[in-house]
């Protein structure tokens, strides 16, 4: 009996230490969440970084909302997009509403020979913020080889989603380094956090944006440059093909108002508290290594994409996917592994 006491005492202190460690971790997480999502960093982005902000894909959706928010904070704005008519319209709206100077550069980001024109348009500007927002996705979820006009889609998606981020950064970053301050906000996607079958090229390009941003931040943060990877889930935009905003699918204005407060606090962010707390994100992070032939989250995304394609209501999709996986995918996997 006496010989068991030291072991019991040891286990007691192991347990106490574990509880104390977990309590500290939870307390730190709660404090961090309050700091980021409650208080935020309102002063993180503004003219103090530089006179001008540059926004690609700035005539609609998240890009337009970033342009408006930056103008609201007193920054002059350069809008870069394809349609000169839309550029003129948004430029006039921002000038009238926020009383700041704006410039426009009309280019097609699917092309590779546009960057000399952009360089000329940005020459001499003190650029404090670059928002790499322009992006392209699929028309609908599809198997890789069945994507219509696949050769063209591959080229366009790489040029828009990857090349634009690299080349715009190459143009703007030297001036930021010279002044030892600046912020580069790269709009990735929640689809870049995990593989998304049926959106293969899009998901892969957005993963590139995420990794590129993380690497660049580590390389240049000591030089005063803050690089942020923004990974939103669904936002009510034309690109996402969502017309009606909901609590978990905010308007671009709501999303940007939340996301911009994280600049300087999070180099990798979902930008919106509800997106952080969404059951899908928490669920996937817990079971992403649980193997079901393909992982549970991959099975979930494949089925969700297919149900969405046939216009299945979202509420049905949300509840039906786990049932299909548990009743169909999992038993088949067990059968295959038992053979």
N, C-alpha and C positions, 0 to 999 in steps of 0.2 A: 504493500500500500504506500509506504513511504517513498519507494523508488518511482512511483507514478507522479508524485507531486512536482518534481522539477520539470517534467514534460508538460504537465498541465499548466504550470506557471509560464513556460516558454510559449505555449499555444495561446495563453491569455494575452501576452504582450504582442504576439504576432497579430492576433485579432484586433487588439486595441490600436496597434499601429496602422493596420489596414483601414479601420474605420476612420481614424484621424486623417489619413491620406485622402480617402474618398471625400471626407467632409471638406477638406481644403480644396480639392479639385472642383467640387460642386460649388463651393463659395466663390472660387475664382471665376468659374464659368458664369455664374449669376452676375457677378460684378462686371465681367466683360460684356455680357449681354446688355446690362443696364447702361454701360458706358457707350456702347455702339448704337443700340436701338432706342435707348431712352434719351440720352443726352446728345449723342452724335457729335460731329465736328463741323459745325456751321461755317467756321472760319477757314476750313481747309482748302477751299477753292474760291478764287477771286482774282481781282486785278493785281494782288500782291505777287502772284506767280508770273505775271506778264500781262501786257495789254490785251492780247488777242487769244481767242479760243478758236480752234479749227475742228469742225465736225463733219465727218463723211457720212453720206446718207442722211443729211440733215433736213430733208423736206417732209418727212413723215415719221410717225411712230416714235420710238425711243430716241432716235437721232434728233428729231425736231424738238422733243421735250428737253433734251440736254442743251440744245442751242438756246432755247427760251430760258432755261434755268440759269445758264451761264450769263446771258444778257441781263437777266434780272439782278444778278450779282455785280453788274457793272462792267462786264467784259465785252469788248468788241468781238464780233463773230464772223468767221469765214465759213460759209456753207459750201460744201462740195457734193454735188450730185449730178445725175444725168440730164434732167430736164431743166432747161433754162427758164421756161415758163413757171414751173413750180419754185425754182430758186428765187425768181423775182418776187413771186407772191409771198413766200415765207420771209424773205429778206425785208419786204415792205412792212409786213405784220410786226416783225421784231423791232424795226426802226421806230414805228409808230407807237408801239406799246411800251418799249423799254428805253427809248431815246438813246440808243447806242449806234455806233457806226457798224455797218455790215459790208461784207464783200461776198461775191459769188464766183465759183469756178465750175463750169459745166464740163464734165468728162464722163465717159462710160468706163466704169471700173472692170468691165469684162475684158477690156483691151489692155495691152501691156505697154503701149507707147504714149501713155498719157502723163507720165510723171515729170517730164520736162516742162509741160504746160503748168502743172501744179507748182513746181519749183519756182517758175517765173511769177506766178500769182501770189506766192507766199514771200517772195524776196523782200527783205527789209523789215518784216514784221517781227515784233517781240512776242513770240508765241509762248504762252504760259500753260495752256491746256490743249491736248490733242485727244479727241474722242474718235477712236476707230470703230465706227458703228456700222458702216455699210455692210450688208450681208445678203445672202441668197440661200434659199432652201429648196426642197422638192415641191412640186405641184401637189403631190400626194405620196403616201408611203408606198414603196415598191421594192421588189428584189433588185439587186444591183444590175444584173444582166437584162432586166426587163424595163429599166428606166428609159423612157422615150428619148431619142437623140442623145444617147449616152456619151458619145465622144464630145459633143458640144457642152453637155452638162458638166462633165469632168473639168474641161478647160475653164468654163465660166466660173464654176464654184471655187476652184483653186485660185483663180485670178481675183475674184471678189473677196472671198473669205480669208485667204492666206496672203497672197501677194500684196494686196492693198495695205494690210497691217504692217508688213515688213517695210514696204517702200515709203509709206507715210511716216513711219517711225524713223527711217533713215534720213528723211528730209528735215524733220522737226527736231530730233534729239540733239544734234550738235549745238544748236542755239541754246537749248536748255542746259546742256553741260557747261557751256561757256559762262552762263549766268548762275550756275549752281542751283537752279530751282526749276521746277516744272512738274506737271502731272500728265501721264498718259493713261487714258482709260480705254481698255480694249474690251469690246462687248463680245463675249463668248456666248455660252448658252448652257442651260442645265443638261442639254443633250451632249455636251462635251465632258460631263463628269463621269458618265458611264457609257459603254457602247449602246447605240440605239439601232438595232436591226431595222431594215426597211427605210432608214434614213442614213445609210452607211456613209456616204461621202460627206454629207452635212455634219454628222456627228464627229467624224474624223477631223474635218477642218476646224471645228470648234474646239476640239481637244488640242489641236496645234496652237490655237490662239491662247488657250489657257496655259499651256506649258511655256510658250514663248513669253508670255507676260510674267510668269513666275521667275523664269531665268533672267529676264531683263531687269526685273526689280532687284534681284540679288546683285546683279552686275553694277547697277547705277544708283542704288539708294545711298551709298556713301558719298555720291556726288550731288546729293540733294534732289534727286529725281524720284518721284513716287509713281510706280507702274502698278496699275490695278487690273486684275482679271474680273470682269463682271459676268456672273453666270445666272441669268434669270431663268426661271421656269416660264410658264405661260403668262404672257402679257397681251392685253387686248389690242393687237396691231394687225395690219393687213398681212404682214409676213406670217404671223401665226394663224391667220384666218379665223380670228376670234372677234366677233363684232360686239358682243355684250359683256362688259366687265363684271366681275364678281369679286368676292373677298379674296379668293386665291388667284384671280386673274385680273390684276389691277389695270387701270388705264396707264398709258405711258407717262402721263404727268405724275400720277401717284407713285409709280415705280421710281422715276428719276428723282423726285423729291426725297424719297427714302434713300436711294442708292448713293446720291451725291454726299450725304452726310457721313458715309463710311470712308470717304477718301482721306487718307492719312491715318486711318485706324485699321483697315483691313486691306491687305494687298490682294486678297482673293475673297470675293463676296458674292452671295446670292442677291444682295441689294435690297431685299424686301423681307421683313420679318416673317410674314406668313409663308414665304417660300422656304425659309429656313426650317420652320416648324411643320411644314407639310408632312403628312403621314408617309407619303411615298418616299421622301428623302430619308426620313428616319428609318423607315422600314427597310429600304435598300441598303443603308449603311450597316444595318445589323446583320443582314442575311446575304450580303453580296457574295460571300464565299460558300454559301450553301448550294451544293451542286445538284442540279436536277436535269442532267444531260446537258442543258444550258442552265445558267444560274437563274434563280427565281426572278430577279429583276429583269433579266433579258427576256424570259418567258412572258413576264408581265407586259413589257414594252411591245413585244411582237404582237400579242393579242390585242392590246390597247390600240395600236396603230391600225390593225385590220378592222376592228370594230368601229373606229372613228371613220375609216374610209367608207364604210357602208352606212355612215351617218347614224350610228347607234347613239342614243342619248348618253350624255356624260355620266349621269347618275347610274345608269345601267352598266356602262363600261366599268366604272369604279368598283361595283359590287360583283360583277360577273367574272372579271378576270381572275381573282383569287380562287373562285369556285372551279373555273375551268382548269387552272393549274393543278389544284389539289386533286380533282377528280379524274383528270385526263393525263396531264403531263407527268405528274409524280408517279402514278401507278405504272405507266409505260417505262419510266426510267428504272423503277425497281425491278421490273421484269427483265429489262435488258442487262442490268448489273448482276442479276442472279444467275444468268446463263453462263 
